[in-house]
């Protein structure tokens, strides 16, 4: 009985300290990462991969940053699972290949050999940020600058696909059937752009900040994060629900992942160097 009370008291403290009043924290790690920016789930191996952007890396060690591997319950962590990246940010996993955004392009990592099999350069002086792959295997990468840019990579060659003020300070991107879902921070809107026509429309106003992670649920809702601590659920009818707000508690929400079979949202908190998981089901 005493152990149960201690466990309950610990959970209440944990919930209060992070401001997750309506959520159950499933697990959390210690602060062992190096500015964790993006996380993806490997269903086959039942684990997560985390990009460590490590803003403290000196220029002479440009390719010294790492990808970490974390077990699905958060208990086993291999921080330096793979070395040799350049401040990695957004990632996507497809067919045993991990596509990782670096400062000068993207790196393709073979998950079996744990080696970079190819680098595809992107000519830019801007900040390359997030990545997505559509059903036709076209790769799209965002550049977060005042004049926003989306690059497309086909046949191992990159080129500007869309550029304009209307996607200024773009960060998050998600391929969704015939559209790209965009986090545009110049005007604070979650937007969509039709891949065929490049017509842009607003989905929901999220306000000032940094719209970072974007995920889609099985029922067609979007889960969207504001980096400084907001997590939203946006339905196809454009109804917006704030699921979480931790802005006053310095708990940051970078490029998270939603895993329906686990009923969890796993969140890298970049500035606190740890990862935590919360319970979520529709």
C-alpha positions as CSV (number, residue, x, y, z in Angstrom):
1,X,0.0,0.0,0.0
2,X,2.8,2.4,0.9
3,X,4.5,1.7,-2.5
4,X,1.2,2.5,-4.3
5,X,0.9,5.8,-2.5
6,X,4.4,6.8,-3.3
7,X,3.8,5.9,-7.0
8,X,0.6,7.9,-7.0
9,X,2.3,10.9,-5.3
10,X,5.2,10.8,-7.8
11,X,2.8,10.8,-10.7
12,X,0.9,13.8,-9.3
13,X,4.1,15.7,-8.9
14,X,5.2,14.8,-12.4
15,X,1.9,15.9,-13.9
16,X,1.8,19.1,-12.0
17,X,5.4,20.0,-12.8
18,X,4.8,19.8,-16.5
19,X,1.3,21.1,-16.6
20,X,-0.2,18.1,-18.3
21,X,-3.4,18.1,-16.3
22,X,-5.5,16.1,-18.8
23,X,-2.7,13.8,-19.9
24,X,-1.0,10.8,-18.5
25,X,2.8,10.8,-18.9
26,X,3.7,7.3,-20.0
27,X,7.4,7.7,-19.7
28,X,10.2,10.3,-19.9
29,X,13.9,10.2,-20.2
30,X,16.7,12.0,-18.4
31,X,18.3,15.0,-20.1
32,X,20.8,12.9,-22.0
33,X,20.3,14.2,-25.5
34,X,21.9,17.1,-27.4
35,X,19.1,19.4,-28.5
36,X,16.7,16.7,-29.7
37,X,14.8,18.1,-32.6
38,X,12.9,15.4,-34.4
39,X,11.8,11.8,-33.6
40,X,10.5,9.0,-35.8
41,X,9.1,5.6,-34.9
42,X,10.3,2.3,-36.4
43,X,7.4,-0.1,-36.0
44,X,9.3,-3.1,-37.2
45,X,12.0,-2.7,-34.6
46,X,9.7,-1.1,-32.0
47,X,12.0,1.8,-31.3
48,X,12.5,5.5,-31.9
49,X,15.2,7.5,-33.6
50,X,16.1,11.0,-32.5
51,X,18.0,13.7,-34.3
52,X,20.4,15.7,-32.1
53,X,20.8,19.1,-33.6
54,X,23.5,20.0,-31.0
55,X,23.9,23.8,-31.4
56,X,27.2,23.7,-29.5
57,X,29.0,21.8,-32.2
58,X,32.0,23.9,-33.4
59,X,32.4,24.5,-37.1
60,X,35.5,22.4,-37.4
61,X,33.5,19.5,-36.2
62,X,30.6,20.0,-38.6
63,X,29.9,16.3,-39.2
64,X,30.1,15.2,-35.6
65,X,26.5,15.2,-34.5
66,X,24.4,12.1,-33.8
67,X,21.2,10.1,-34.2
68,X,20.0,8.4,-31.0
69,X,18.0,5.2,-30.6
70,X,15.4,4.8,-27.9
71,X,13.3,1.8,-27.0
72,X,9.6,2.1,-27.2
73,X,9.2,2.3,-23.4
74,X,12.0,4.9,-23.2
75,X,14.2,2.8,-20.9
76,X,17.0,1.9,-23.3
77,X,18.8,4.8,-24.9
78,X,21.8,4.7,-27.2
79,X,22.6,8.4,-27.6
80,X,25.4,7.9,-30.2
81,X,23.6,5.2,-32.2
82,X,25.0,6.8,-35.3
83,X,27.6,9.5,-35.7
84,X,28.7,11.8,-38.6
85,X,25.7,14.1,-39.1
86,X,25.7,17.9,-39.5
87,X,23.2,19.4,-37.1
88,X,20.4,17.1,-38.1
89,X,16.8,18.4,-37.8
90,X,13.8,16.9,-39.6
91,X,13.6,13.2,-40.4
92,X,11.4,10.6,-42.1
93,X,11.8,6.9,-42.2
94,X,10.8,4.9,-45.2
95,X,11.7,1.4,-46.4
96,X,14.7,0.9,-44.1
97,X,16.1,4.3,-45.1
98,X,16.2,7.2,-42.7
99,X,16.1,10.6,-44.6
100,X,17.7,13.3,-42.4
101,X,17.9,17.0,-43.0
102,X,21.4,18.5,-42.6
103,X,22.7,22.0,-43.0
104,X,23.6,21.5,-46.7
105,X,21.1,19.0,-47.9
106,X,19.8,15.6,-46.8
107,X,21.6,12.4,-45.7
108,X,20.2,8.9,-46.5
109,X,21.0,6.4,-43.7
110,X,20.7,2.7,-44.3
111,X,19.2,1.4,-41.1
112,X,20.7,-2.1,-41.4
113,X,24.3,-1.0,-41.8
114,X,23.9,2.2,-39.8
115,X,25.8,4.1,-42.4
116,X,25.2,7.1,-44.6
117,X,24.7,5.7,-48.1
118,X,24.2,8.9,-49.9
119,X,24.1,12.7,-49.5
120,X,21.9,14.9,-51.7
121,X,23.1,18.5,-51.6
122,X,20.7,21.5,-51.6
123,X,22.3,24.8,-52.6
124,X,21.2,27.3,-50.0
125,X,22.5,29.7,-47.4
126,X,19.3,29.4,-45.5
127,X,18.2,27.1,-42.7
128,X,17.0,23.7,-44.0
129,X,14.4,22.4,-41.5
130,X,11.8,19.7,-42.1
131,X,11.2,16.9,-44.6
132,X,8.4,14.8,-45.9
133,X,7.9,12.2,-48.7
134,X,4.7,11.8,-50.7
135,X,3.1,8.7,-52.2
136,X,5.2,9.2,-55.4
137,X,8.4,9.2,-53.4
138,X,9.0,12.8,-54.0
139,X,11.0,14.4,-51.2
140,X,10.1,17.9,-50.0
141,X,12.3,19.9,-47.7
142,X,11.5,23.3,-46.0
143,X,13.8,26.3,-45.6
144,X,13.0,28.5,-42.7
145,X,13.7,32.1,-43.8
146,X,11.7,35.3,-44.3
147,X,11.0,34.3,-47.9
148,X,10.1,30.7,-47.4
149,X,11.2,27.9,-49.7
150,X,10.1,24.3,-50.4
151,X,12.6,22.2,-52.2
152,X,11.8,19.0,-54.1
153,X,14.2,16.2,-54.6
154,X,13.6,13.8,-57.5
155,X,16.2,11.4,-59.0
156,X,18.7,12.5,-56.4
157,X,18.5,16.1,-57.6
158,X,17.1,19.1,-55.7
159,X,15.5,22.2,-57.0
160,X,13.2,25.0,-55.7
161,X,9.6,23.8,-55.9
162,X,7.9,26.8,-54.3
163,X,9.2,30.1,-53.0
164,X,7.4,33.1,-51.6
165,X,6.5,35.4,-48.7
166,X,3.2,33.5,-48.3
167,X,5.1,30.6,-46.8
168,X,7.6,32.8,-45.0
169,X,9.4,31.3,-42.0
170,X,8.0,27.9,-42.9
171,X,8.9,25.0,-40.6
172,X,6.8,21.8,-40.4
173,X,5.7,20.0,-43.5
174,X,3.6,16.8,-44.0
175,X,2.6,15.1,-47.2
176,X,-1.1,14.3,-47.1
177,X,-2.5,12.6,-50.3
178,X,-2.5,15.4,-52.9
179,X,-1.5,18.2,-50.5
180,X,1.4,19.4,-48.4
181,X,0.4,20.6,-44.9
182,X,2.6,23.5,-43.9
183,X,3.4,25.3,-40.6
184,X,3.9,29.0,-41.8
185,X,5.2,31.2,-39.1
186,X,5.3,34.5,-41.0
187,X,1.5,34.8,-40.5
188,X,0.9,32.0,-37.9
189,X,-1.3,29.8,-40.1
190,X,-1.4,26.0,-40.6
191,X,-1.8,25.9,-44.4
192,X,-2.1,23.4,-47.2
193,X,-0.7,23.6,-50.7
194,X,-2.0,21.4,-53.5
195,X,0.9,19.5,-55.0
196,X,-0.5,19.7,-58.6
197,X,-1.7,23.3,-58.7
198,X,0.4,24.8,-55.9
199,X,-2.8,26.6,-54.7
200,X,-2.4,27.6,-51.1
201,X,-5.3,27.8,-48.6
202,X,-5.4,28.5,-44.8
203,X,-6.5,25.7,-42.5
204,X,-6.2,27.2,-39.0
205,X,-4.7,30.3,-37.4
206,X,-2.4,29.2,-34.6
207,X,-0.9,32.6,-33.8
208,X,2.6,33.9,-33.2
209,X,5.3,31.4,-32.6
210,X,7.0,28.5,-34.3
211,X,4.7,25.9,-35.8
212,X,6.9,22.8,-35.7
213,X,5.6,19.2,-35.7
214,X,2.7,18.1,-37.8
215,X,1.1,14.6,-37.6
216,X,-2.1,13.1,-38.9
217,X,-4.4,10.9,-36.9
218,X,-6.3,7.8,-38.2
219,X,-9.6,9.8,-38.2
220,X,-8.1,12.6,-40.3
221,X,-7.3,15.2,-37.6
222,X,-4.0,17.1,-37.5
223,X,-1.9,17.2,-34.4
224,X,0.3,20.3,-34.5
225,X,2.8,21.8,-32.1
226,X,4.0,25.3,-31.3
227,X,7.6,24.9,-30.3
228,X,7.3,26.9,-27.1
229,X,4.8,24.6,-25.6
230,X,1.4,24.2,-27.3
231,X,-0.1,21.1,-28.8
232,X,-3.2,21.4,-30.9
233,X,-5.7,19.0,-32.4
234,X,-7.3,20.4,-35.6
235,X,-10.3,18.6,-37.2
236,X,-11.2,18.6,-40.9
237,X,-13.9,21.0,-40.1
238,X,-11.2,23.4,-38.8
239,X,-12.2,23.1,-35.2
240,X,-9.1,23.7,-33.0
241,X,-8.6,22.2,-29.6
242,X,-5.6,23.0,-27.4
243,X,-4.5,19.7,-26.0
244,X,-1.5,21.0,-24.0
245,X,0.0,24.3,-23.0
246,X,3.4,24.2,-21.2
247,X,4.7,27.7,-22.1
248,X,5.0,28.8,-18.5
249,X,6.9,25.7,-17.6
250,X,9.7,25.8,-20.2
251,X,8.7,22.4,-21.7
252,X,9.2,22.6,-25.4
253,X,7.5,20.6,-28.2
254,X,9.7,20.1,-31.2
255,X,9.1,17.7,-34.1
256,X,7.1,15.0,-32.3
257,X,5.7,11.7,-33.5
258,X,2.2,10.2,-33.0
259,X,2.0,6.4,-32.8
260,X,-1.6,5.2,-32.9
261,X,-0.9,1.6,-31.9
262,X,0.9,2.7,-28.8
263,X,-1.7,5.4,-28.1
264,X,1.1,7.8,-27.5
265,X,2.6,11.1,-28.6
266,X,6.3,11.2,-28.1
267,X,7.8,14.6,-27.8
268,X,11.5,15.8,-28.0
269,X,11.9,18.8,-25.7
270,X,14.9,20.5,-27.5
271,X,16.0,22.9,-24.9
272,X,15.7,20.6,-21.9
273,X,17.5,17.7,-23.8
274,X,14.9,15.0,-22.8
275,X,12.1,13.2,-24.4
276,X,8.7,12.4,-22.9
277,X,5.6,10.4,-24.0
278,X,2.0,11.3,-23.2
279,X,-1.1,9.2,-23.6
280,X,-3.4,10.1,-26.5
281,X,-6.3,8.4,-28.2
282,X,-9.2,9.7,-30.3
